[in-house]
Amino acid sequence: MPSDRPPAPDEEYMREALQLAAAAAEAGEVPVGAVVVSGDRILGRGRNMPIASNDPTAHAEIVALREAAHAVGNYRLPDATLYVTIEPCVMCAGALVHARIRRLVFGARDLRFGGVRSKFRIADSDLLNHRVEITEGVLGAECTRLLQDFFERRR
């Protein structure tokens, strides 16, 4: 039964990340998309692009963080939330801590490389000087399906 309620902000921003992930897939990149939001404003958008840019650090999260930091003129983003379709890897989880991201929202776990829940717990580790608030599973089935469809087409 359809709901008359508007989508929750987490779902709305995750849909934006899913659109970016779909664009990455169309470009032949692993379909991951990310947006950085502060208040009700998107500060940065990113999609996976390491192949096209010949840059192993060009993950969706890093691209979105770079754009957001540039938009506010500061490498620290303490009031921001990062939405990403899949659990960040270790590199990206570390970048979230360095940027002082307040909150991370991700769709699907990455059982092979996840740096936030699946393999490591970097973003909210007691060993580090900043802990990111984490929400997982937002539109998780859609995020998983996008990845599965991409890899099935490549086989």
PyMOL CGO cylinders between C-alpha atoms (Angstrom):
from pymol import cmd
from pymol.cgo import CYLINDER

trace = [
    CYLINDER, 0.00, 0.00, 0.00, 1.60, 3.31, -1.04, 0.3, 1, 1, 1, 1, 1, 1,
    CYLINDER, 1.60, 3.31, -1.04, 2.17, 5.88, 1.63, 0.3, 1, 1, 1, 1, 1, 1,
    CYLINDER, 2.17, 5.88, 1.63, 1.07, 9.51, 1.38, 0.3, 1, 1, 1, 1, 1, 1,
    CYLINDER, 1.07, 9.51, 1.38, 3.94, 10.61, 3.57, 0.3, 1, 1, 1, 1, 1, 1,
    CYLINDER, 3.94, 10.61, 3.57, 6.90, 12.32, 1.92, 0.3, 1, 1, 1, 1, 1, 1,
    CYLINDER, 6.90, 12.32, 1.92, 10.11, 10.30, 1.87, 0.3, 1, 1, 1, 1, 1, 1,
    CYLINDER, 10.11, 10.30, 1.87, 12.25, 10.63, 4.97, 0.3, 1, 1, 1, 1, 1, 1,
    CYLINDER, 12.25, 10.63, 4.97, 15.31, 12.82, 4.42, 0.3, 1, 1, 1, 1, 1, 1,
    CYLINDER, 15.31, 12.82, 4.42, 17.61, 9.79, 4.66, 0.3, 1, 1, 1, 1, 1, 1,
    CYLINDER, 17.61, 9.79, 4.66, 15.71, 8.06, 1.88, 0.3, 1, 1, 1, 1, 1, 1,
    CYLINDER, 15.71, 8.06, 1.88, 15.59, 11.21, -0.24, 0.3, 1, 1, 1, 1, 1, 1,
    CYLINDER, 15.59, 11.21, -0.24, 19.36, 11.71, -0.08, 0.3, 1, 1, 1, 1, 1, 1,
    CYLINDER, 19.36, 11.71, -0.08, 20.04, 8.01, -0.57, 0.3, 1, 1, 1, 1, 1, 1,
    CYLINDER, 20.04, 8.01, -0.57, 17.98, 8.15, -3.78, 0.3, 1, 1, 1, 1, 1, 1,
    CYLINDER, 17.98, 8.15, -3.78, 20.28, 10.93, -4.96, 0.3, 1, 1, 1, 1, 1, 1,
    CYLINDER, 20.28, 10.93, -4.96, 23.26, 8.68, -4.15, 0.3, 1, 1, 1, 1, 1, 1,
    CYLINDER, 23.26, 8.68, -4.15, 21.61, 5.83, -6.06, 0.3, 1, 1, 1, 1, 1, 1,
    CYLINDER, 21.61, 5.83, -6.06, 21.28, 8.04, -9.14, 0.3, 1, 1, 1, 1, 1, 1,
    CYLINDER, 21.28, 8.04, -9.14, 24.99, 8.82, -8.94, 0.3, 1, 1, 1, 1, 1, 1,
    CYLINDER, 24.99, 8.82, -8.94, 25.74, 5.11, -8.55, 0.3, 1, 1, 1, 1, 1, 1,
    CYLINDER, 25.74, 5.11, -8.55, 23.70, 4.35, -11.66, 0.3, 1, 1, 1, 1, 1, 1,
    CYLINDER, 23.70, 4.35, -11.66, 25.71, 6.97, -13.55, 0.3, 1, 1, 1, 1, 1, 1,
    CYLINDER, 25.71, 6.97, -13.55, 28.92, 5.27, -12.40, 0.3, 1, 1, 1, 1, 1, 1,
    CYLINDER, 28.92, 5.27, -12.40, 27.62, 1.94, -13.71, 0.3, 1, 1, 1, 1, 1, 1,
    CYLINDER, 27.62, 1.94, -13.71, 26.79, 3.51, -17.08, 0.3, 1, 1, 1, 1, 1, 1,
    CYLINDER, 26.79, 3.51, -17.08, 30.39, 4.73, -17.24, 0.3, 1, 1, 1, 1, 1, 1,
    CYLINDER, 30.39, 4.73, -17.24, 31.68, 1.22, -16.52, 0.3, 1, 1, 1, 1, 1, 1,
    CYLINDER, 31.68, 1.22, -16.52, 32.67, 1.95, -12.92, 0.3, 1, 1, 1, 1, 1, 1,
    CYLINDER, 32.67, 1.95, -12.92, 31.52, -0.04, -9.88, 0.3, 1, 1, 1, 1, 1, 1,
    CYLINDER, 31.52, -0.04, -9.88, 28.15, 1.57, -9.05, 0.3, 1, 1, 1, 1, 1, 1,
    CYLINDER, 28.15, 1.57, -9.05, 28.71, 3.56, -5.88, 0.3, 1, 1, 1, 1, 1, 1,
    CYLINDER, 28.71, 3.56, -5.88, 27.30, 7.02, -5.31, 0.3, 1, 1, 1, 1, 1, 1,
    CYLINDER, 27.30, 7.02, -5.31, 27.63, 9.47, -2.42, 0.3, 1, 1, 1, 1, 1, 1,
    CYLINDER, 27.63, 9.47, -2.42, 26.32, 12.85, -1.33, 0.3, 1, 1, 1, 1, 1, 1,
    CYLINDER, 26.32, 12.85, -1.33, 27.41, 15.12, 1.51, 0.3, 1, 1, 1, 1, 1, 1,
    CYLINDER, 27.41, 15.12, 1.51, 24.60, 17.09, 3.13, 0.3, 1, 1, 1, 1, 1, 1,
    CYLINDER, 24.60, 17.09, 3.13, 24.58, 19.84, 5.74, 0.3, 1, 1, 1, 1, 1, 1,
    CYLINDER, 24.58, 19.84, 5.74, 21.23, 21.13, 6.91, 0.3, 1, 1, 1, 1, 1, 1,
    CYLINDER, 21.23, 21.13, 6.91, 19.05, 20.66, 3.86, 0.3, 1, 1, 1, 1, 1, 1,
    CYLINDER, 19.05, 20.66, 3.86, 21.77, 21.51, 1.34, 0.3, 1, 1, 1, 1, 1, 1,
    CYLINDER, 21.77, 21.51, 1.34, 23.83, 19.08, -0.73, 0.3, 1, 1, 1, 1, 1, 1,
    CYLINDER, 23.83, 19.08, -0.73, 27.43, 20.27, -0.49, 0.3, 1, 1, 1, 1, 1, 1,
    CYLINDER, 27.43, 20.27, -0.49, 29.06, 17.55, -2.54, 0.3, 1, 1, 1, 1, 1, 1,
    CYLINDER, 29.06, 17.55, -2.54, 28.23, 14.72, -4.92, 0.3, 1, 1, 1, 1, 1, 1,
    CYLINDER, 28.23, 14.72, -4.92, 30.42, 11.86, -6.01, 0.3, 1, 1, 1, 1, 1, 1,
    CYLINDER, 30.42, 11.86, -6.01, 30.38, 8.64, -7.93, 0.3, 1, 1, 1, 1, 1, 1,
    CYLINDER, 30.38, 8.64, -7.93, 33.05, 6.02, -8.34, 0.3, 1, 1, 1, 1, 1, 1,
    CYLINDER, 33.05, 6.02, -8.34, 35.53, 7.07, -10.99, 0.3, 1, 1, 1, 1, 1, 1,
    CYLINDER, 35.53, 7.07, -10.99, 38.93, 5.47, -10.35, 0.3, 1, 1, 1, 1, 1, 1,
    CYLINDER, 38.93, 5.47, -10.35, 39.06, 3.90, -13.83, 0.3, 1, 1, 1, 1, 1, 1,
    CYLINDER, 39.06, 3.90, -13.83, 38.18, 7.04, -15.77, 0.3, 1, 1, 1, 1, 1, 1,
    CYLINDER, 38.18, 7.04, -15.77, 40.43, 9.26, -13.66, 0.3, 1, 1, 1, 1, 1, 1,
    CYLINDER, 40.43, 9.26, -13.66, 43.30, 6.78, -13.26, 0.3, 1, 1, 1, 1, 1, 1,
    CYLINDER, 43.30, 6.78, -13.26, 43.07, 7.54, -9.55, 0.3, 1, 1, 1, 1, 1, 1,
    CYLINDER, 43.07, 7.54, -9.55, 42.80, 4.73, -7.00, 0.3, 1, 1, 1, 1, 1, 1,
    CYLINDER, 42.80, 4.73, -7.00, 41.44, 7.22, -4.44, 0.3, 1, 1, 1, 1, 1, 1,
    CYLINDER, 41.44, 7.22, -4.44, 38.54, 8.38, -6.64, 0.3, 1, 1, 1, 1, 1, 1,
    CYLINDER, 38.54, 8.38, -6.64, 35.89, 6.51, -4.68, 0.3, 1, 1, 1, 1, 1, 1,
    CYLINDER, 35.89, 6.51, -4.68, 32.45, 8.10, -4.53, 0.3, 1, 1, 1, 1, 1, 1,
    CYLINDER, 32.45, 8.10, -4.53, 32.91, 9.15, -0.91, 0.3, 1, 1, 1, 1, 1, 1,
    CYLINDER, 32.91, 9.15, -0.91, 36.26, 10.85, -1.55, 0.3, 1, 1, 1, 1, 1, 1,
    CYLINDER, 36.26, 10.85, -1.55, 34.94, 12.68, -4.62, 0.3, 1, 1, 1, 1, 1, 1,
    CYLINDER, 34.94, 12.68, -4.62, 31.91, 13.91, -2.61, 0.3, 1, 1, 1, 1, 1, 1,
    CYLINDER, 31.91, 13.91, -2.61, 34.05, 14.93, 0.37, 0.3, 1, 1, 1, 1, 1, 1,
    CYLINDER, 34.05, 14.93, 0.37, 36.42, 16.90, -1.88, 0.3, 1, 1, 1, 1, 1, 1,
    CYLINDER, 36.42, 16.90, -1.88, 33.52, 18.76, -3.50, 0.3, 1, 1, 1, 1, 1, 1,
    CYLINDER, 33.52, 18.76, -3.50, 31.90, 19.49, -0.12, 0.3, 1, 1, 1, 1, 1, 1,
    CYLINDER, 31.90, 19.49, -0.12, 35.14, 20.73, 1.45, 0.3, 1, 1, 1, 1, 1, 1,
    CYLINDER, 35.14, 20.73, 1.45, 35.71, 22.99, -1.53, 0.3, 1, 1, 1, 1, 1, 1,
    CYLINDER, 35.71, 22.99, -1.53, 32.13, 24.32, -1.28, 0.3, 1, 1, 1, 1, 1, 1,
    CYLINDER, 32.13, 24.32, -1.28, 32.55, 25.37, 2.37, 0.3, 1, 1, 1, 1, 1, 1,
    CYLINDER, 32.55, 25.37, 2.37, 36.23, 26.31, 2.15, 0.3, 1, 1, 1, 1, 1, 1,
    CYLINDER, 36.23, 26.31, 2.15, 37.28, 23.92, 4.90, 0.3, 1, 1, 1, 1, 1, 1,
    CYLINDER, 37.28, 23.92, 4.90, 38.51, 20.34, 5.01, 0.3, 1, 1, 1, 1, 1, 1,
    CYLINDER, 38.51, 20.34, 5.01, 36.49, 19.79, 8.17, 0.3, 1, 1, 1, 1, 1, 1,
    CYLINDER, 36.49, 19.79, 8.17, 32.78, 19.06, 7.77, 0.3, 1, 1, 1, 1, 1, 1,
    CYLINDER, 32.78, 19.06, 7.77, 31.56, 18.66, 11.37, 0.3, 1, 1, 1, 1, 1, 1,
    CYLINDER, 31.56, 18.66, 11.37, 27.88, 19.35, 10.70, 0.3, 1, 1, 1, 1, 1, 1,
    CYLINDER, 27.88, 19.35, 10.70, 27.64, 17.14, 7.62, 0.3, 1, 1, 1, 1, 1, 1,
    CYLINDER, 27.64, 17.14, 7.62, 26.14, 13.76, 6.85, 0.3, 1, 1, 1, 1, 1, 1,
    CYLINDER, 26.14, 13.76, 6.85, 27.55, 11.54, 4.12, 0.3, 1, 1, 1, 1, 1, 1,
    CYLINDER, 27.55, 11.54, 4.12, 25.10, 9.26, 2.30, 0.3, 1, 1, 1, 1, 1, 1,
    CYLINDER, 25.10, 9.26, 2.30, 26.63, 6.41, 0.32, 0.3, 1, 1, 1, 1, 1, 1,
    CYLINDER, 26.63, 6.41, 0.32, 25.12, 3.38, -1.37, 0.3, 1, 1, 1, 1, 1, 1,
    CYLINDER, 25.12, 3.38, -1.37, 27.61, 0.87, 0.04, 0.3, 1, 1, 1, 1, 1, 1,
    CYLINDER, 27.61, 0.87, 0.04, 29.60, 0.63, 3.25, 0.3, 1, 1, 1, 1, 1, 1,
    CYLINDER, 29.60, 0.63, 3.25, 32.80, 2.68, 2.95, 0.3, 1, 1, 1, 1, 1, 1,
    CYLINDER, 32.80, 2.68, 2.95, 36.15, 0.95, 2.61, 0.3, 1, 1, 1, 1, 1, 1,
    CYLINDER, 36.15, 0.95, 2.61, 39.00, 1.53, 5.07, 0.3, 1, 1, 1, 1, 1, 1,
    CYLINDER, 39.00, 1.53, 5.07, 40.37, 4.48, 3.08, 0.3, 1, 1, 1, 1, 1, 1,
    CYLINDER, 40.37, 4.48, 3.08, 37.00, 6.20, 2.91, 0.3, 1, 1, 1, 1, 1, 1,
    CYLINDER, 37.00, 6.20, 2.91, 36.18, 5.46, 6.56, 0.3, 1, 1, 1, 1, 1, 1,
    CYLINDER, 36.18, 5.46, 6.56, 39.46, 7.11, 7.53, 0.3, 1, 1, 1, 1, 1, 1,
    CYLINDER, 39.46, 7.11, 7.53, 38.62, 10.13, 5.39, 0.3, 1, 1, 1, 1, 1, 1,
    CYLINDER, 38.62, 10.13, 5.39, 35.27, 10.47, 7.19, 0.3, 1, 1, 1, 1, 1, 1,
    CYLINDER, 35.27, 10.47, 7.19, 37.09, 10.59, 10.52, 0.3, 1, 1, 1, 1, 1, 1,
    CYLINDER, 37.09, 10.59, 10.52, 39.65, 13.14, 9.25, 0.3, 1, 1, 1, 1, 1, 1,
    CYLINDER, 39.65, 13.14, 9.25, 36.86, 15.33, 7.84, 0.3, 1, 1, 1, 1, 1, 1,
    CYLINDER, 36.86, 15.33, 7.84, 34.99, 15.08, 11.16, 0.3, 1, 1, 1, 1, 1, 1,
    CYLINDER, 34.99, 15.08, 11.16, 31.81, 14.02, 9.39, 0.3, 1, 1, 1, 1, 1, 1,
    CYLINDER, 31.81, 14.02, 9.39, 29.04, 13.97, 12.00, 0.3, 1, 1, 1, 1, 1, 1,
    CYLINDER, 29.04, 13.97, 12.00, 26.98, 11.15, 10.51, 0.3, 1, 1, 1, 1, 1, 1,
    CYLINDER, 26.98, 11.15, 10.51, 27.32, 8.38, 7.93, 0.3, 1, 1, 1, 1, 1, 1,
    CYLINDER, 27.32, 8.38, 7.93, 24.29, 6.77, 6.28, 0.3, 1, 1, 1, 1, 1, 1,
    CYLINDER, 24.29, 6.77, 6.28, 24.94, 3.79, 4.02, 0.3, 1, 1, 1, 1, 1, 1,
    CYLINDER, 24.94, 3.79, 4.02, 22.72, 1.38, 2.14, 0.3, 1, 1, 1, 1, 1, 1,
    CYLINDER, 22.72, 1.38, 2.14, 24.39, -2.02, 1.84, 0.3, 1, 1, 1, 1, 1, 1,
    CYLINDER, 24.39, -2.02, 1.84, 27.23, -3.68, 3.68, 0.3, 1, 1, 1, 1, 1, 1,
    CYLINDER, 27.23, -3.68, 3.68, 30.42, -4.52, 1.82, 0.3, 1, 1, 1, 1, 1, 1,
    CYLINDER, 30.42, -4.52, 1.82, 31.29, -7.95, 3.16, 0.3, 1, 1, 1, 1, 1, 1,
    CYLINDER, 31.29, -7.95, 3.16, 34.64, -8.04, 1.34, 0.3, 1, 1, 1, 1, 1, 1,
    CYLINDER, 34.64, -8.04, 1.34, 36.09, -4.59, 2.01, 0.3, 1, 1, 1, 1, 1, 1,
    CYLINDER, 36.09, -4.59, 2.01, 33.83, -2.79, 4.50, 0.3, 1, 1, 1, 1, 1, 1,
    CYLINDER, 33.83, -2.79, 4.50, 35.71, -0.50, 6.84, 0.3, 1, 1, 1, 1, 1, 1,
    CYLINDER, 35.71, -0.50, 6.84, 32.77, 0.56, 8.98, 0.3, 1, 1, 1, 1, 1, 1,
    CYLINDER, 32.77, 0.56, 8.98, 30.98, -2.64, 10.02, 0.3, 1, 1, 1, 1, 1, 1,
    CYLINDER, 30.98, -2.64, 10.02, 31.82, -5.71, 7.93, 0.3, 1, 1, 1, 1, 1, 1,
    CYLINDER, 31.82, -5.71, 7.93, 35.62, -6.03, 8.31, 0.3, 1, 1, 1, 1, 1, 1,
    CYLINDER, 35.62, -6.03, 8.31, 36.65, -3.10, 10.49, 0.3, 1, 1, 1, 1, 1, 1,
    CYLINDER, 36.65, -3.10, 10.49, 34.98, -0.46, 12.67, 0.3, 1, 1, 1, 1, 1, 1,
    CYLINDER, 34.98, -0.46, 12.67, 37.10, 2.55, 11.83, 0.3, 1, 1, 1, 1, 1, 1,
    CYLINDER, 37.10, 2.55, 11.83, 34.51, 5.33, 11.67, 0.3, 1, 1, 1, 1, 1, 1,
    CYLINDER, 34.51, 5.33, 11.67, 33.37, 4.95, 15.27, 0.3, 1, 1, 1, 1, 1, 1,
    CYLINDER, 33.37, 4.95, 15.27, 36.43, 3.37, 16.85, 0.3, 1, 1, 1, 1, 1, 1,
    CYLINDER, 36.43, 3.37, 16.85, 37.21, 4.27, 20.45, 0.3, 1, 1, 1, 1, 1, 1,
    CYLINDER, 37.21, 4.27, 20.45, 40.88, 4.37, 19.42, 0.3, 1, 1, 1, 1, 1, 1,
    CYLINDER, 40.88, 4.37, 19.42, 40.45, 7.49, 17.28, 0.3, 1, 1, 1, 1, 1, 1,
    CYLINDER, 40.45, 7.49, 17.28, 39.82, 11.11, 18.21, 0.3, 1, 1, 1, 1, 1, 1,
    CYLINDER, 39.82, 11.11, 18.21, 36.50, 11.38, 16.34, 0.3, 1, 1, 1, 1, 1, 1,
    CYLINDER, 36.50, 11.38, 16.34, 33.56, 9.00, 16.12, 0.3, 1, 1, 1, 1, 1, 1,
    CYLINDER, 33.56, 9.00, 16.12, 31.03, 9.13, 13.32, 0.3, 1, 1, 1, 1, 1, 1,
    CYLINDER, 31.03, 9.13, 13.32, 27.38, 8.34, 14.06, 0.3, 1, 1, 1, 1, 1, 1,
    CYLINDER, 27.38, 8.34, 14.06, 26.37, 5.48, 11.75, 0.3, 1, 1, 1, 1, 1, 1,
    CYLINDER, 26.37, 5.48, 11.75, 23.03, 4.49, 10.25, 0.3, 1, 1, 1, 1, 1, 1,
    CYLINDER, 23.03, 4.49, 10.25, 22.97, 1.51, 7.93, 0.3, 1, 1, 1, 1, 1, 1,
    CYLINDER, 22.97, 1.51, 7.93, 20.43, -0.21, 5.70, 0.3, 1, 1, 1, 1, 1, 1,
    CYLINDER, 20.43, -0.21, 5.70, 18.70, 2.85, 4.21, 0.3, 1, 1, 1, 1, 1, 1,
    CYLINDER, 18.70, 2.85, 4.21, 17.33, 1.60, 0.86, 0.3, 1, 1, 1, 1, 1, 1,
    CYLINDER, 17.33, 1.60, 0.86, 19.68, -1.33, 1.35, 0.3, 1, 1, 1, 1, 1, 1,
    CYLINDER, 19.68, -1.33, 1.35, 17.81, -3.70, -0.98, 0.3, 1, 1, 1, 1, 1, 1,
    CYLINDER, 17.81, -3.70, -0.98, 17.97, -1.18, -3.83, 0.3, 1, 1, 1, 1, 1, 1,
    CYLINDER, 17.97, -1.18, -3.83, 21.66, -0.49, -3.23, 0.3, 1, 1, 1, 1, 1, 1,
    CYLINDER, 21.66, -0.49, -3.23, 22.45, -4.22, -3.17, 0.3, 1, 1, 1, 1, 1, 1,
    CYLINDER, 22.45, -4.22, -3.17, 20.40, -4.87, -6.30, 0.3, 1, 1, 1, 1, 1, 1,
    CYLINDER, 20.40, -4.87, -6.30, 22.26, -2.18, -8.25, 0.3, 1, 1, 1, 1, 1, 1,
    CYLINDER, 22.26, -2.18, -8.25, 25.60, -3.78, -7.39, 0.3, 1, 1, 1, 1, 1, 1,
    CYLINDER, 25.60, -3.78, -7.39, 24.41, -7.32, -8.09, 0.3, 1, 1, 1, 1, 1, 1,
    CYLINDER, 24.41, -7.32, -8.09, 22.95, -6.34, -11.47, 0.3, 1, 1, 1, 1, 1, 1,
    CYLINDER, 22.95, -6.34, -11.47, 26.18, -4.58, -12.43, 0.3, 1, 1, 1, 1, 1, 1,
    CYLINDER, 26.18, -4.58, -12.43, 28.38, -7.58, -11.66, 0.3, 1, 1, 1, 1, 1, 1,
    CYLINDER, 28.38, -7.58, -11.66, 25.95, -10.05, -13.27, 0.3, 1, 1, 1, 1, 1, 1,
    CYLINDER, 25.95, -10.05, -13.27, 26.13, -8.05, -16.52, 0.3, 1, 1, 1, 1, 1, 1,
    CYLINDER, 26.13, -8.05, -16.52, 29.93, -8.11, -16.39, 0.3, 1, 1, 1, 1, 1, 1,
    CYLINDER, 29.93, -8.11, -16.39, 30.16, -11.89, -16.08, 0.3, 1, 1, 1, 1, 1, 1,
]
cmd.load_cgo(trace, "trace")
